[in-house]
């Protein structure tokens, strides 16, 4: 949350009118290693000439570093709040960046699923998504292995999506919405017999209540929903002490390892 984002971090916001016509853009690019109160960011915004936002004869609201002018008073003053509290926390926002959300899902991950997101609509949809195998392109353990430390899952293999595997926060930080993992479950003959997956649904984990959990072992669905007590009880310890520390685990996530 308090870390500096790297130079060349950038975002483009398309601006639309009430008829859904594209009418302008807002751009932010980090150009210096230190944000320095917004001075390390370049800002550009263009709006229609009839916009209520202050602009020049070309519709340009801001064009420059965040140390002065409209770039400072408009862009920096708003983006400085990114990730500062619950009202400004949008999918891991920080360091003058408000990250994208899935508007159709009300800010939560895509309920239908995509390459980085398991669906949360039904067990049938989840199983179809797992069968499709998009998660196999995530950061995955190379082989199945015996359970590690406190895990109750027996032989398994863990894959973590991009938000999970690239998270650089501390053990006390909230992971971003959309953080997800898939655990393949195997029997003693190394046959795939089930899955366990999780996905963060809200900016605040709220004691596990904002994590969605799904687990199937053979024909039995063990978990399917938010805040499942058995899942929360185990994953709540992630990163809490030496016994629960597995490759940077935190916030209900046990990351993959390479045994």
C-alpha positions, 0 to 999 in steps of 0.5 A, a space after each residue: 500500500 505504501 510502496 512506490 510503483 515502478 517508473 513507467 506505471 501508466 493508466 488510460 481512462 476513457 471518458 464517455 458522455 451520457 450516450 456512451 460516446 467516447 469524448 475524451 481521455 485521462 492519462 497518468 504516467 509515473 516518470 520518476 522513481 519517487 512520486 514526490 507528492 505527485 511531481 513524479 507523475 505526468 498527467 494529461 486529460 482532454 474533455 469536450 469543449 462544452 465540459 464543465 471541467 476547466 479546460 483550454 481552447 482544445 479541451 485540455 484540462 491538464 498536461 504536465 507534471 503534478 507539481 503545478 497547475 491543473 495537473 496538481 490541483 485536479 489530477 494529483 489532489 484526487 489520485 493522492 487518495 488512492 488506497 488511503 481508506 475504504 472509500 478510495 480502495 479499488 482493487 489494490 489501488 495505491 501510489 496515485 493509481 486507481 486500478 480497474 474494476 469490473 463494473 458489471 460485477 459492482 467492483 467484485 471480480 468477474 462472476 462469469 470468470 476469465 483467464 485470471 478469475 474463477 467464476 463464482 456463479 455455480 459449481 457447474 460453471 466452476 467445474 467447466 472453467 477448471 476443465 478449460 484449464 486457464 489456471 494452468 498458465 498461472 504461476 504453478 508448482 512444477 509437480 504435485 507433492 505431499 501436503 506442506 506443514 499445516 495443509 489438510 489437502 494431501 497430495 496437491 499442486 498449487 497455482 496462483 493467478 497474477 494478482 496473487 503471485 506478484 503481490 509485493 505487500 507485507 504479511 499485514 497488507 490486504 491483497 487486491 480484489 481478484 487474488 485467486 489460487 487453484 489447488 489440484 488434489 491427487 490421490 495416492 496413485 497421483 490421479 487428479 481427484 478434485 480441486 480447491 480454489 479461492 478468490 478475494 471478493 472484497 477490498 477488506 478480507 473481513 475475517 475471511 467473509 469476503 473470500 469465496 471458497 470452492 472445494 470438490 473431492 471426488 463427487 463430494 462438494 466440500 465448500 462452495 460460497 463466501 467465508 466457508 468456516 473450514 477454509 477460513 479456519 485454515 487459511 486464516 493462519 497464512 503467514 502468521 508464524 513459521 509453521 504457516 509461512 510458505 513463500 510469502 503467504 499472507 491474507 488467507 493465501 498460501 502461495 505456490 512453492 517448488 518442492 
